[in-house]
């Protein structure tokens, strides 16, 4: 067991520091930040009652944003660096606790995903993100809520579920309607955090939430151009600028 964990850790360091030059990623400029944020809605919704970051992804939006995304010229390595940046923000700024305490709650919104999307280029992007998280942020998932799943997904789930380990099965909950959503989500978070679309009281757009605003402030500081969020630059913010934003979150 210990040998396996050591191998996973070494592979993660190779990916992070050698392949992507991602040492101290939260101090590096993010010129592609807005490109990936525009591709599909994803980010931190809030913090659970137990102090866990709550991450939301709206998968059905990827196909709509794919054409504009491809025109930007952003590469797969750029995407991986973005995933590293936003995940590090969760685990180095919002919740610095180590495993098993330092884990996140995911809400995977499948609204708009159709049968024809399986095997599509859009779905390959999502699979790539999931693969990065599984390989390089192992054991960080506490609970995965799947909402607005299309009808065919239930059939896929019935086939796949028995193949999963008991531990993995316990982490995943398939929520079929708003009543299921608000009941299950409220076990982990206050209804003021739960979006209206999921039966809660939160009508605020995801990107206007406190933690997403703070993340953008960090991106502005790192870009060296606060007036042009997401501008392409090789410059970096001063240590004091970056530190002031990060320290505001308790780091």
N, C-alpha and C positions, 0 to 999 in steps of 0.2 A: 504493500500500500504506500509506504513512504517513498519507495523507489519510483512508483508511478507518479506521485505528486511532484517529485523532483524533476522528472522528465517533462511534465506539463509546465512547470515553472520555467525550465530552461528553454522550452519551445516558445513560451510566451515572451521571454526576454529576447530571443533571437528575432521574433516577429516585430517586437516593439522597437528595439534599439538598433538592430542591424538592418533589417529589411526596410523599415519605415522611418528610421531616425527619430523615433518617438520618445526618447528620454526627456523627462520633464515636459510632456506634451502640453500641459496647461500653461506653460510659459512661452509657447510657440505661436506665431501668427497663424491665423486660419483664413486664408484668402478665399476658400471655397465654401465657407460656412453657409452663406445665404443660398448658394446653388443647391446644396443638399437639403436645406430646410424648405426650399420651394418645391423640391421633387415630391415630397409627401410630408404630411404633418406628423411630427414625432418630437417628443420632449417630455419634460418633467411636469406632471400635473400638480404635484404637491407632496406632502410627507404624511405617511400613515400614522395612526395613533402610537404605533410601536417605534416610530422614528425611521421607517424605511422609505426611500424615494419611490414614488409611483410614476412609472414610465408608460406613456401612451404612444401607440403607433397606429395610423390609419392606412391600412394596406391598399384599400381600394383606390387611393389617390395616385398611386405610383404610375399607372398606365396613362393618366391624364397629363402628368408632368414629364413623361419620358422624352417626348420630342424636344421640348425646350432644354431639358437636361443634357441630351446628347449633343446639342448645338454648342454647349459651353466648352466642350473639349476636356472636361474633368475626367480624370483617369480612375481606374480601379484602386490604385494606391492612394489617390486623393480621398476616395470614399472610405477606405480603411482608416486613414488618418482622422477623418471626421468621426467615424464610429468610436475610435479610441478617445478622441477629445471629449465627446459627449458622455461616454461611459466613465471616463476618468473624473469628469465633473461630478457625477453621481457618487463615486466611491472615494474621492479624495477631498471633495468640498462639502457635499451634502450629508454624507454618512461615512465617516472614516473608520468605523468599526470593522474589524476583520471577520472573516467567516468563522463560525456560523452566524454571528450577529449581523454582520454587514451584508445584507441581502436586499434586493429590490422586488417590488411588485410591478408586474407588467399587465397592461390592458391592451390586448390585440384586437383592434376594431376591423372586422372584415367586410364592412358595408361597401358594396360596389364590386366585390370580388365575384367573378362568374366562372363557370366551368371552363370557358374558353381561355381563361387566364392561366390555367395550369400548364406549365411548360413554357410560358411566354417569357419575353425578355424582362418584363416588369417583375414577374415572379422570381426570376433568377437574381435580381437585385435584392429582393427580400430574403431569399435563401442565402445569399452571400452575407447579409447582415447577421442572420441567425447563426451562420457558421462561424463568423468572427467572435460573436459573443460566447458561443458554446466552447470554442477552442481556447479563447484567451481570457475569458472571465468566468472560469468554471466555478460551479457551486454558488454563484451570486444570485440565482433566481430563487426567491422565496415562494411566490405564487404567480401563476399566469392565468389571467381571466381572458377568455375568448368571447367577444361579443359580436352581435350582428352577423353571425356565421350564415352563409347560404345553405339551403336545404341539402345540397349534395355533400357538404362537409360532415354532416352527422353520419352519413354512410361511411365516409373515409375514416372518421373517428372510431366507429364501431369496429372496423377492421384493425386499425392501428393500436387502439388502446391496450388490448391484451399483450401486445408485443413490448410494451413499455415496462420498465421496472416499477414496482410498487411505489418507490420514492418519487419517481417522475410523475406517475399517475396522480398522486396526492397533490402535486403542485398545480396541476392543470384543471381548470373548471370551465366547462362550456355553458354559457349563459344564453338562454333561448329568447327571453323577453325582458321588458323593463322591470317587471316584478322580480324576476330572477336576478337581474343586474343589481338593483338597489339593495336587495336582501343580502346578496353575497358580498358586494363591495362595501356595504356598511359594516360588515364584520371587521374590516381592516381600516376604514377611514370614515371621517365624519361626512354627513350628507352635504355639508357646505363645500366639500371638495369634489364630490361626485358630479360630473357634468349632467346638465338637464337631459341630454340625449340618452343618458343611462338611468334616468329616474331620480337624479339628485337635484341639488339646488344651485349648482355652479353654472352660471350662464356666461362666464368669461371665456373668450377665445384662449386656446392653449398658449399661444405665443405671447399673450399679454399677462400671463400669470407671473407671480413674484420670482420664481426660480428661473423661468425662461428669460425674464427681463435681466436678472443678474448675470445669466450666462452671456447674453448679448453685450452687457457692459464689459465683461471680461474680454470678449472678442474685440470690442472697440479699443480697449486699452492695448491689447496685443497688436492690433493693426497699426497703431501710431497715428490713426486718422479717425478720431471720434466722430467727425462730421459725416463720414462715409462708411457706414457699417458694412463689413464684408468686403471692403476694397482690397484689391490685390496688392500686396506689398511684401517685400522681404525684410522689412524693418521689424523691430520688436519694441514693446513698451518698456519704459523704465522699470526697474525692479520694484520701486515704490508704488507705481501705478498698479501693477499686477498684484502686488502683495495686499494693497488696500482693499481690492475687490474680493480676493480670496479670503483674507482674514475676516471680512465681514460675515462670512459663513462659518467662522469658528475654526479655520485651519491655521 
